[in-house]
Amino acid sequence: MPHRINDIEIGLLLEAIYLKYHYDFREYAATSIKRRLNQACTFFECGSISALQDKVLHDSAVFTKLLSFLTVQVSEMFRDPHYFKAIRETVIPHLRTYPSLKIWVAGCSSGEELYSLAILMHEEDLLARTIFYATDINPDALNKARKGIFSLDRIKNFTENYQQACVKRSLSEYYNADSHAAQFDKALCKQVVFSDHSLVTDSVFAEMHLISCRKV
């Protein structure tokens, strides 16, 4: 019976989130959602999902923070290097045939995929004619993506991935670092449109030449 009550509470919370904030998690994998909501209950010191629902409905800041639990935030630059190598070798030649380009990074999280693609387009002399659309349902993630700042302990992994992705330069050419973090060159995102967007409930922007949707 307690498990059944918990499932009912989760269903009510997800319905409430959809009605109030227009974010639709109702069809997400039940096991994953349950685990993440239980983690959120611990974080917000709520004794039940119903108590969490009360906070979420009456405090939008709580909902914004809850999004960090409900969405995937962990990624890395040039994740799956063979993917970027394939883009460089098979997709880029086709993209060169267009006078201007639109690339959509859907579910961009904190920007790792966006900066990877921007670097790739720069190295192929296509960045100046490319407009990126970087979208996510999490406002905090979008703010991180705009800043382009990553902790220094992640750069080694980023660099190793980059070196395997048909490297043309050194990744260090694209960022400035101090003892704690690395900030990527803002010129990489000069033509980026950042937007809050849900793949479930919102429409597409326009026709795109390339869509990257690997974190949803």
TAPE-V940233 format. One record per residue. N is the residue number from 1. RES is the residue in one small letter. PSI is psi in radians with two decimals (* if undefined). BURIAL is + if it has 16 or more other ideal C-beta (glycine too) atoms within 10 Angstrom, else -. D_CENTER is the distance of its C-alpha to the mean C-alpha in whole Angstrom. Layout:
# TAPE-V940233
N&RES&PSI&BURIAL&D_CENTER ; N&RES&PSI&BURIAL&D_CENTER
This chain:
# TAPE-V940233
1&m&-0.78&-&37 ; 2&p&-0.67&-&35 ; 3&h&-0.67&-&32 ; 4&r&-0.74&-&33 ; 5&i&-0.75&-&33 ; 6&n&-0.73&+&29 ; 7&d&-0.69&-&28 ; 8&i&-0.77&-&29 ; 9&e&-0.72&+&28 ; 10&i&-0.76&+&24 ; 11&g&-0.72&-&25 ; 12&l&-0.69&-&26 ; 13&l&-0.81&+&23 ; 14&l&-0.64&+&21 ; 15&e&-0.71&-&24 ; 16&a&-0.72&-&24 ; 17&i&-0.73&+&20 ; 18&y&-0.77&-&20 ; 19&l&-0.66&-&24 ; 20&k&-0.76&-&23 ; 21&y&-0.14&+&19 ; 22&h&0.53&-&19 ; 23&y&2.22&+&16 ; 24&d&1.80&+&17 ; 25&f&0.21&+&16 ; 26&r&-0.44&-&20 ; 27&e&0.17&-&19 ; 28&y&2.77&-&17 ; 29&a&2.15&-&19 ; 30&a&-0.75&-&21 ; 31&t&-0.76&-&22 ; 32&s&-0.79&-&18 ; 33&i&-0.77&+&18 ; 34&k&-0.78&+&21 ; 35&r&-0.76&-&20 ; 36&r&-0.65&+&17 ; 37&l&-0.61&+&20 ; 38&n&-0.65&+&22 ; 39&q&-0.69&-&20 ; 40&a&-0.68&+&20 ; 41&c&-0.74&+&23 ; 42&t&-0.78&-&24 ; 43&f&-0.77&-&22 ; 44&f&0.07&+&23 ; 45&e&0.82&-&27 ; 46&c&2.33&+&27 ; 47&g&-0.20&-&30 ; 48&s&2.90&-&29 ; 49&i&-0.60&+&26 ; 50&s&-0.68&-&28 ; 51&a&-0.66&-&28 ; 52&l&-0.71&+&25 ; 53&q&-0.73&+&25 ; 54&d&-0.76&-&27 ; 55&k&-0.74&+&25 ; 56&v&-0.73&+&22 ; 57&l&-0.48&+&24 ; 58&h&-0.01&-&26 ; 59&d&1.83&-&24 ; 60&s&-0.46&-&21 ; 61&a&-0.62&-&20 ; 62&v&-0.72&+&20 ; 63&f&-0.75&+&18 ; 64&t&-0.74&-&15 ; 65&k&-0.63&+&15 ; 66&l&-0.56&+&15 ; 67&l&-0.53&+&12 ; 68&s&-0.47&-&11 ; 69&f&-0.56&+&13 ; 70&l&-0.27&+&12 ; 71&t&2.68&+&9 ; 72&v&2.13&-&7 ; 73&q&-0.37&-&6 ; 74&v&2.19&-&8 ; 75&s&-2.96&+&8 ; 76&e&2.72&-&10 ; 77&m&2.47&+&12 ; 78&f&0.65&+&14 ; 79&r&2.37&+&13 ; 80&d&1.27&-&16 ; 81&p&-0.58&+&18 ; 82&h&-0.48&-&20 ; 83&y&-0.81&-&17 ; 84&f&-0.58&+&17 ; 85&k&-0.69&+&21 ; 86&a&-0.69&-&21 ; 87&i&-0.80&+&20 ; 88&r&-0.71&+&22 ; 89&e&-0.55&-&25 ; 90&t&-0.51&-&25 ; 91&v&-0.74&-&22 ; 92&i&-0.79&+&23 ; 93&p&-0.61&-&27 ; 94&h&-0.71&-&26 ; 95&l&-0.51&+&24 ; 96&r&-0.35&-&26 ; 97&t&-0.13&-&29 ; 98&y&2.45&-&27 ; 99&p&-0.47&-&28 ; 100&s&2.70&-&24 ; 101&l&2.56&+&21 ; 102&k&2.18&+&18 ; 103&i&2.26&+&15 ; 104&w&2.10&+&12 ; 105&v&1.68&+&8 ; 106&a&2.33&+&7 ; 107&g&0.89&+&4 ; 108&c&-0.24&+&3 ; 109&s&-2.32&+&2 ; 110&s&0.19&+&5 ; 111&g&0.05&+&6 ; 112&e&-0.80&+&8 ; 113&e&-0.70&+&8 ; 114&l&-0.89&+&9 ; 115&y&-0.58&+&11 ; 116&s&-0.82&+&13 ; 117&l&-0.63&+&13 ; 118&a&-0.73&+&15 ; 119&i&-0.75&+&17 ; 120&l&-0.81&+&18 ; 121&m&-0.62&+&19 ; 122&h&-0.79&+&21 ; 123&e&-0.35&+&23 ; 124&e&0.21&+&24 ; 125&d&0.63&-&25 ; 126&l&-0.07&+&23 ; 127&l&-0.69&+&20 ; 128&a&-0.45&-&23 ; 129&r&0.34&-&23 ; 130&t&2.27&+&19 ; 131&i&2.22&+&17 ; 132&f&2.48&+&14 ; 133&y&1.95&+&12 ; 134&a&2.01&+&8 ; 135&t&2.66&+&7 ; 136&d&2.76&+&6 ; 137&i&-0.15&+&8 ; 138&n&1.92&+&8 ; 139&p&-0.65&-&10 ; 140&d&-0.71&-&10 ; 141&a&-0.72&+&6 ; 142&l&-0.69&+&7 ; 143&n&-0.70&-&11 ; 144&k&-0.70&+&10 ; 145&a&-0.71&+&8 ; 146&r&-0.70&+&11 ; 147&k&-0.60&-&13 ; 148&g&0.59&+&12 ; 149&i&2.25&-&14 ; 150&f&2.51&+&14 ; 151&s&2.55&-&17 ; 152&l&-0.51&-&19 ; 153&d&-0.17&-&20 ; 154&r&-0.27&-&16 ; 155&i&-0.61&+&18 ; 156&k&-0.79&-&20 ; 157&n&-0.75&-&18 ; 158&f&-0.78&+&16 ; 159&t&-0.73&+&20 ; 160&e&-0.72&-&21 ; 161&n&-0.77&+&18 ; 162&y&-0.72&+&19 ; 163&q&-0.41&-&23 ; 164&q&-0.16&-&22 ; 165&a&0.84&+&21 ; 166&c&0.99&+&24 ; 167&v&2.50&+&24 ; 168&k&-0.35&-&26 ; 169&r&-2.85&-&25 ; 170&s&2.36&-&24 ; 171&l&-0.51&+&21 ; 172&s&-0.29&-&23 ; 173&e&-0.26&-&24 ; 174&y&0.03&+&20 ; 175&y&2.79&+&20 ; 176&n&2.38&-&22 ; 177&a&2.59&-&23 ; 178&d&-2.77&-&25 ; 179&s&-0.16&-&25 ; 180&h&-0.60&-&22 ; 181&a&2.88&+&19 ; 182&a&2.30&+&18 ; 183&q&2.17&-&17 ; 184&f&2.63&+&17 ; 185&d&2.16&+&19 ; 186&k&-0.35&-&18 ; 187&a&-0.42&-&20 ; 188&l&-0.47&+&17 ; 189&c&0.44&+&15 ; 190&k&-0.59&-&18 ; 191&q&0.92&+&18 ; 192&v&2.29&+&14 ; 193&v&1.95&-&14 ; 194&f&2.36&+&11 ; 195&s&2.46&-&11 ; 196&d&2.13&-&11 ; 197&h&2.36&+&11 ; 198&s&2.20&-&11 ; 199&l&-0.33&-&12 ; 200&v&-0.75&-&15 ; 201&t&-0.32&-&17 ; 202&d&2.71&-&16 ; 203&s&2.97&-&18 ; 204&v&2.82&-&17 ; 205&f&-0.96&-&17 ; 206&a&-3.03&-&20 ; 207&e&2.41&-&21 ; 208&m&2.69&-&18 ; 209&h&-0.45&+&19 ; 210&l&2.31&+&16 ; 211&i&2.17&-&13 ; 212&s&2.04&+&11 ; 213&c&1.33&-&9 ; 214&r&0.04&-&9 ; 215&k&0.26&+&7 ; 216&v&*&-&8
